[in-house]
Amino acid sequence: MSAKIARRIVVFTGAGISAESGLSTFRDPEGIWARYRIEEVATPEAWHRNPQLVLDFYNARRRQLLQVMPNAAHYALVGLEEFFEDVHIITQNVDDLHERAGSMRVLHLHGELRKVRSTRYPELVYPWDDDLHLGDCCERGHQLRPHVVWFGEEVPLLPQAAELTRQADAFVVVGTSLAVYPAASLAYYASQEIPCYYVDPNPQTNWEMQRLKNLKILAKPATEGVSIVVEELKRLFHP
């Protein structure tokens, strides 16, 4: 194989890419979210009001995650690393399917389902694959909570994601409705001049995406559209 191309490729993924592996999204009428209201399970207020309900919800999601596998779209993105030196996945998803597929640089904007953290000392983060219970505590004796960003909480890694996007030579968006802010604003930081792609079976461009001059929309599921984008990027940047 020839030397890798010295270009930064930034890929922003959402729930659509994981849905094709069988993971429920909160918009899926048959999924886990259908049995809960966001306000009941995914806000700081919900945690303080009924922590057991919140734990039940995330325990169910964690169990489901452990039963599914990465799909062709995840593996296609791994293939980018065979040709480009600097590939970054920025994801809204709390699953680890990108990592399990083999992607080396994954930034989780909304946290990670297979981790938990201390309610008092957020820097104390632990890998966790079992159910989480009331009474499970950090090493300093405080209750553990899901290591996820709830609605109404700050997204601490957004500045890092914005900087990666600002430096991108190509920007790819996969499987997101671009409706959940502030993550949906990420396209604002991409240069208007670089090649950009949006893969989604029902693409809904927000104004941040519409400002991109070289945007190509592929109205396809991730398992079909991502491989097309990967091949185009290889042809576009091949020396």
C-alpha positions, 0 to 999 in steps of 0.5 A, a space after each residue: 500500500 502507498 503512504 498514507 495521505 496527510 489530510 485530516 478527515 473529520 466524521 460526525 456521526 449520530 444515532 442513524 449509524 448505530 440504528 443499523 446495528 439494531 440500537 434503538 434511538 429516542 425517535 424510534 417508536 418501537 425502541 427503548 425511548 418509546 417507553 420513557 419521556 426524556 424529562 423522566 430519564 435523561 436530565 439532571 432533574 430526573 436523576 434527583 427526582 427518581 434515580 432508580 428510574 434513570 438507572 433502569 433506563 440506562 441499564 436497559 440501554 447498556 444491556 442492549 448495546 452488549 448484544 449488538 455489533 458494528 455494521 458496514 458503515 462503522 467498518 467503512 470509516 475504519 477503512 479511511 485510516 488505511 489511506 489518511 494519516 489523521 481521521 477523527 470520529 466525533 460522535 453523538 452516540 454513547 455506544 462504543 461501536 466505532 471503537 469495536 470496529 477499530 476506529 482509533 480516534 473517537 470523541 464522544 460528545 455525549 459520553 459513553 454508555 459503558 462507563 460510569 462516573 462519580 456524582 461528586 468527583 466527575 473526574 473519577 470515571 470507571 469502565 462498567 458493563 454490569 447493571 448500575 445500582 443505587 449504592 454503587 459508589 466511587 472510591 471516595 464513597 459517592 454514588 455512581 451515575 451514567 457517564 453521559 451528558 444529559 439534556 440541560 448539561 454542558 457538553 464539555 468536549 464541544 470545544 475540542 470537537 469544534 477545533 478538530 472540525 475547524 482544521 478538517 480537510 474534509 467533513 462528513 456527517 452520517 446518520 444524524 437529524 442535526 436537531 440536537 444542539 449544541 452538537 448539531 452546530 458542529 458544521 458551523 466550524 467547518 471551512 466553507 471551501 472543503 469537500 463535505 458530505 451528508 449521509 442520511 436516508 432522510 437528510 434535514 440540513 440545518 443552516 450550519 450545513 447549508 452554508 457549506 459550498 461544497 456539500 454533497 448529500 447522499 440520501 442513503 442509509 449509512 451502510 450504503 452511503 458511507 462506503 461511497 463517501 470513503 471511495 470519493 475521498 480516496 479519489 479526491 485526495 490521492 496524490 
